[in-house]
């Protein structure tokens, strides 16, 4: 009898472990692909910084309309971002950055300084490619983690669907500050003009 109780207890523990293992591995998986979005930006004055935001880019499911921001993928370094910029007037092309994680998804672009990618005012076009070398990524939905599995059969690679260059950034000329010296001399100039007027009257 004692042996039967021990055997039953063993089966109970094994069943509990199996159930725990099954629940732990029962993670939702969806087939999909990346779709890049360069974002929208207000005009920026030459000499200011602008943060290029890739978080509007999505992992889009192949079988339904579900989509998830690439910035909800964990760890963030699973995904790399390649930004390119082109001057809409001259056609000059620059590869800004190709890096993983938040440094790429929120890239701070400086303008107007020596060595900066943008050194003149004008209209600029942006292109973004979102890439991963992983077969699947973990997506934090806020209520749990799901597996985003790349639909290689349909799309062939884990690169984002490219929409080409998008006019997204207008850089305006830097404001020219008023010379402080003129402001300081203004009272003296008014005083001198008043004295000359009085002399003429006399």
C-alpha positions, 0 to 999 in steps of 0.5 A: 500500500505504501509503495502504491502511494509513493508511485501515485505521488511520483506520477502526480509530480511528473504530471505537474512538471509536464503541464508546467513545461507545456504551458511554458512552451505554449507561446504564440507564434505569427508569420510576418515581415518588417515594414519600414517607416521613416517617420514624420518630422517638423522643419528643423533649423540648421545647427539643431539636432533631430532624432530619427525615429524608426518606431513607426516601423512594424512587424506585420502579420502575413495572415491578418492585419495585426502589426507590432512596433519594431521598438517592442521587440526584445532584446532591442539589439535583435534588430538593426537599422540602416538610415540613408539620406539624400539631398532632394536638390543635388541628389547627394547620398549619404549612409547615415548609420547602420546600427542595432538597438535604440541607437539605430531606432532613435538616431540623433542626427546633428546638422550644420557642424563640420563633419555632420551629415547635413551641412546646408539648408534644404529638403532631404529624403530619408530611406530606412531598412530594418533588418535582423539576422534572427529566424524569429524575434520576441515581441512584447505586446504589453500583455505577454511575449509572442514569437514573430517568425519571418515568412521567408516563403513569401518574402525571401528575407528578413529585411523590411519592405522598402518604399524608396526615399521619402521626403521627410526632412526640411532643414531651414537656414539658421536664424541670424541673431541681431548684433548685441552691439547695435542694441547697446548703442541705440540709446546713444544714437537717439540722444545724438540725433535729438541734440542735432535736431535741437541745434538746428532749431536754435 
